Each structure stands twice: as structure tokens, then as C-alpha cells.
Amino acid sequence: MTEILLISHGLMAEGILDSMKMLIGEVNNVEKITFSVDMGIDELQEEVKAYLSSKKDKNFLIFTDLKGGTPFNVASILTHEIEGVKVFYGMNLPIVIEAVSLKDSVSFEDLIQHIENSIEDSIGFSEL
């Protein structure tokens, strides 16, 4: 089973989760962690590690807001400590909906490949 974790600076992860629920309804095995302005790196790392450690024998797809940011760095470091974790940066609503829609019907490896192949379709300029 694949769990999805959204981590962002500020309320972005919460907003994506809320918007997704408006569009596709309630979702299972999707959580968010907010890196708030009053939170230190160690505190974020503890929160993410506690979440990942509480879910044994699962694969995790972690979406973060930007490459090189604290949420991305913390999650990426934890991939060396916990197996079955893949970190995606550049989180946006279409790609998260895609992952949530497929996570229970395809293998973890196929989900990662599908998301990688879908990136170009989730962002771009209007051609109208």
C-alpha cells in the first residue's frame, strides 16, 4: 500500500489537500505536514520521521513544494534511513490528484513512473 504525504512551507500542503477533497471527495492514506514559520528544522524532521515510522510495511510518496527547501531536504535525508520512500518536488494539485487516484490500483514503482511521465501534463501555459 502507498501512503502519500504532502509537506510544504506554510499552508500550501493543507490547501492542496483541501482543494483535492473538493474535487474528488474524501481520500484515504493522504496526510499533510506544515513547516510553519515558528518551527525548526529538527522539529520538522522529528514530525516527518514519526509519521513515516508509525506506518510499518508501507511505501511513501512524499510531495514537497520546492527543490532545496527544508521540507524537501528533510524528506530526502530520511530516504536514506527508511526504505520505500520517494520524494517529489514541485507539488501541484493536478499531480497530487493523479497520484491519489492511482495509488491503490498500481504498484509503487508503476505509480512513480506514471507520475514522472505525467509531469509535463500538470504544468504549462495556456494555448488558447
N, C-alpha and C positions, 0 to 999 in steps of 0.2 A: 504494500500500500504506500502511496505517495502522499506526504504531507506538504502543504505549501505554507511558507512563512513570508510575510511582507515586512520589510524593515526599511524605515526612512527617517530622514531628518524631519522633525515637525510632524504634522498631521497628514502627510501625503499617503502613507500606508493605510491609515484609518479612512481617508477619503476614497481611496480606490476600493477598499473592501465595502464601504457603504454604497458607492455607486454600482458596484458589481451586484450587490444584493437587490438594488432597484431594478436592474436589467434582467437578471436571471433567477432571482429568488435566493432563499437561504442556501448556504453552501456548507459542506462538511469538510473537516480537516484542513481548514484555512484559518490562519491566525495572523495577527499583526503585532509588531513591536515598534513603539515610537521612541526615537532617540531625541529626547527633549533638551532644551537649552540648559536646564539645570542638572543634567545627567552627565556623569563622567564616562570615559571610555571603559574603565573597569566595571562600572555598573551595567553598562550595555552588554559587555562580554559575559558577565555573570547571568544576566537575564536570558540571553540567547542560548548560552550553554545549558542552563537549567531547562529551558524549553526542549532543546534537542535531546538532552539526556533523559527526559521524562517519557519519551516516546521510543521504546525499545523496538528493534527489528523493523524500522521504517526507513524509507528513503525520504529525503527532504529536498525540495526545490525552493531555494531562498531567492526572492526578488528584492533587490536593493535599488535605491534611487540613482546613485551615480558612482561610476568607477573612481576609486581612490578616496571616496568619502569614508567616514568612520563606520557606518553600517556595513558597507562593502568590505572594508578591511577586517573588521571583527569577524564577519561571516566567513571570509576567505581563510583566515587563520584557523578557524575551527574545522575547516575541511581536512586539515592535517591531523586532527585529533579524533574526529568522528567520521566513520565510514558512511557512504551513501548520501553525501551532501553535495549538491551542485548549486553554485551561486551565479545569479544572473544580475547584471546591472543595466540600468536604463528602463526600469519598470514603467509600464504604462498600462492603462485599463484594457485595451484590446488583447495584449499578450497575456495578461493575467487571466482574463476570461477564457482565452484559448486553453491555457494550462489547466484551469479548473474544470473546464468542460471535458477534457481528455484524460485527466489523471487517474480515473478509475477504470478506464477501458483499454489502456495501452501500458506496456511495460515502462519502467522508469527510463531506460535507455531510449526507447522509442519516443517517449514524451520529450526528452531533452533534444533529440534530433528534430522532432516536429517543431518545437519552439525555435530552434536555431534556423530552420528553413522558413519560418513564418515572420521573422524579424522585419523583412522588407515590406511585408503587407500591413504591419502595425503602425508604421510612421511614414510620413511623406507629405508632399504638397498637393493641394487640390489641382486637378487638371481641368476644372470646369471653366 
